[in-house]
Amino acid sequence: MLVRVHAAGVDRGVWHLMTGLPYLMRVIGMGFRAPKVAVRGREVAGTVEAVGRNVTAFKAGDEVYGFSDGSFAEYVCAKATQLAPKPKNVTFEQAAVVPVSAITALHSVRDAGDLKAGQKALIIGASGGVGTYAVQIAKAIGAEVTGVCSTGKADLVRSIGADHVIDYTREDCTDGSRRYDLIVDTGGRRPLSQLRRALNADGTLVVVGGEGGGRFMGGFLRGMLAPLRAMGSKQKLKGLMPDERKDDLVALTGMIEAGQVVPVVDKAFPLGEAAEAVRYMEQGRARGKVVVRVLPG
């Protein structure tokens, strides 16, 4: 399918691809000497311009969102299996920041975390791209949610439904005074032993992403070692590498159109300032997600 891009989300994978760090990413297919994909961007929202002869689910003029390499561009070629109809109640910019981050959150909370109504969930990094979705998805499931963030972002985390907010600059969320059925850690800095202090005896910890750590393995090492650290214990420690599934996009569309999940866009940059958009995201200043605007409106 040929898609006219209206907006493209900025996710952490863009930075990893741009810098080639950690080196593990090069080994597993990102490109050893240089990126395999010349144009940055993975999340896209736009309008279908044309479809291949075997595509029956979409037609020219349809509004879609999903995954496509090289979305920081005016047009992309995308597989029909990686796109879904855009939620009707959000803008293209809002839709563009859903695919990677929201599906990562969905897999963390619903699938790997197996969260149930009435349980307690702790979301570390609750004001970030994945974290804002994790808070809302956990609330939609019916959990009691505590979000961890910095002082200036506490109001945002409360506004998206967190029952409790912990300011990590003033309080240690892993001191053992409170315990949770599920911890989703998108921060990537705390040792597993420290996180386990805040986990119920049969609780689940899901480590998301590859931030922190050294240049070779980055934060991915923590996720890879997590299951080993839980051996002999009822606690479940998991590292997450989410799949990109169209069924999950469809599920998220339903949650967005029902008002259970609202994409949080911190700032939009024009296409000519895509590099600055990535820099802004990497600095950790964003409240929610950053988007690259290709078409106005």
Buried (B, 14 or more C-beta within 10 A) or exposed (E): BBBBBBBBBBBBBBBBBBEBBBBBBBEEEBEEEEBEEEEBBBBBBBBBEBBEEEBEBBEEEBBBBBBBBBBBBEBBEBEBBBBBBBBEEBBBBBBBBBBBBBBBBBBBBBBBBEBEEEBBBBBBBBBBBBBBBBBBBBBBBEBBBBBBBBEEBBEBBBEBBBBBBBBBEEEBBBEEEEBBBBBBBBBBBBEBEBBBEBBBEEBBBBBBBBBBBEEEBBBBBBBBBBEEBBEEEEBBBBBBEBEBBBEBBEBBBEBBEEEBBBBBBBBBBEBEBBEBBBBBBBEEEBBBBBBBBBBEE
